[in-house]
Every structure is written in structure tokens, then in C-alpha cells.
Amino acid sequence: MPNVRHSTVRVGPANVFYREAGTQEQPVLLLLHGFANSSYYFRHLMPKLADRFHLIAPDLPSFGFTTIDDGADNRCTFAGLTETIAGFVNELSLRRFAMYVFDYGAPVGFNLAVANPDSITAIISQNGNAYEEGLGAAPWAPLRAYWTQPSPAIREKLKERMSLEGVRDSYFQGVNDPAGIEPEAYWLDAALLARPGMMDLQADLKLDYKSNIERYPLYQQYLRTQRPPLLAIWGKNDTFFIPPGAEAFKRDVPDADVRFLDAGHFALETNVDDIASAIMKMKINA
């Protein structure tokens, strides 16, 4: 199997950890993970695509093995994450690239696209939302309540879901056979969340998600104007980002390829072959 390499690069106060596969002569595919995981999420996908893409998967600030200097701005807002990843893209001289966006990686990726639309060659959105109708009612109710009236009790509830049990439950949700989920995935996420102060940083980021919803019209305008090649491939049993969010892409990109998998939120954990096959059928220009 093709080697996956592991490196770090300095971006302002951050040491950004990233995984890399393929060669620089190939079209670039930037892989942006979500909550509560890291670039580890792409561990099985990268070798499957390394014969045709230069794959680069960074850990977002406060996730995985990316670190922030003590006393520096922790950048636990989506604007801060975007600033760091934009700097990462510049440090690696990525001028044109396709994006695989998942969960939190979607607003970060769409922010990059809005800022530099000509740099994006294609988008793969795997449960990466850009539409209000894609927000599942029940999981988002506590956040909507907090945005209306901030409450320490709601904040503590959010942190309770970052325990090992809470992370594991999010991996198992919507999955027909939980025994197929590698326990290393959710154990790693939970261990990294358990570091001192991390749950507070992640609670800050969750509470900042409202800023992404406010930017959804900008993302949709970008999609309408640029109409990039777009694959929306969705775990249809996801309760966080529900199927109407995938279907909505066709409103702005009529030629979008929208596919549903019998999977939950973390669809790569159970359906990596389906997703790799769909990506390999895309027409992506360098």
C-alpha cells in the first residue's frame, strides 16, 4: 500500500500536524476532518486514492496532534480555524486543489472557497453541511437554546457528551453493525478531548457554530456562481446533518452528484470503499 507520511508545519502560533500521500505531480486533494476526530479519520481512504491524488490531511487547531503555543490565541472559533488552514495552504504552496469536507471541515473549506474561488477544483462533501435544512432538529436544539439565552448548564451538557461514552455513541449512531467500527478511532478522539482544558475549548467552538449558519448564504452564492464539480455523499442515518442538506446542493449546483449510504455520521468508518469509488469516478481537473 502507498505510504502515508506524517509531518508538521508552522503556521503562526500553531504547529499543524498533517498526513500526506501521493506525489506532488498529482492533483491535490485537501482532506478536512470534523468533530471530534482528526486527520486519523482519513487513514483508510488515503492509501486508496494515493495513485491518483496528492492527498493532504491537516489536523485542525485544537484537534488531533496540532498544537498551539501556550499563551497564544487558541483560535477556537471557526474564523480562527479558517485562518490557520488558509495559512497552512499557503505554507504548502497549494494553489489549486479539490477538497473533501466533513462536518466541521465543511465551513472551514467553504470559507476557503469563498475567499479564493479560483483555487477550488472540486468538492466532495461527506456529511458536510451548507444549508439550514441539513441541521437535524434534536441534536441542534441545545445549541439553538444557548444562542437564544446563554446558559452554563447547557455548556456543561455539551461537555458531558465529550466523554468516551459520548464520543463512542456518536460513532455508533446510525450504524447497522457497531462491531465494524474500529475502537481505536473513538478512543483516540476521547483521549485527546480529555487533555486539560480541551473540553472547554471544544465547547467554545460548538457555541461558535452559529457563525457558520450565518455564512451559509455566502457558501450557497459561491456554489451558484462557481458550480464546481461536486459530490455530496452522505451517511443517510446521520442525525446531526440530515439528508435534506445533501439534496439541497442540487439547488445551487444542478449537476451535483448526490448519493446516500446506509451509514451514520462517520461514514468513512464503515463505507470507505463506497466513498473511494465515488471519488475516483469524479472528473477533477488539476
Salt bridges, closest charged atoms under 4 A:
GLU20 OE2 - HIS54 NE2 2.57
ASP51 OD1 - ARG52 NE 3.68
ASP69 OD2 - ARG10 NH2 2.29
GLU83 OE2 - ARG75 NH2 3.60
ASP103 OD1 - HIS265 NE2 3.05
GLU132 OE1 - ARG144 NH2 3.43
GLU133 OE2 - ARG251 NH1 2.68
GLU156 OE2 - LYS159 NZ 3.43
GLU160 OE1 - LYS157 NZ 3.75
GLU182 OE1 - ARG43 NH2 2.85
GLU182 OE2 - HIS44 NE2 2.84
ASP200 OD1 - ARG155 NH2 3.59
ASP200 OD1 - LYS159 NZ 2.94
ASP204 OD1 - ARG155 NH2 2.80
ASP238 OD2 - HIS265 ND1 2.72
ASP252 OD1 - ARG224 NH1 3.10
ASP257 OD2 - ARG259 NE 2.89
GLU269 OE1 - ARG43 NH2 2.83
ASP273 OD1 - LYS48 NZ 2.86
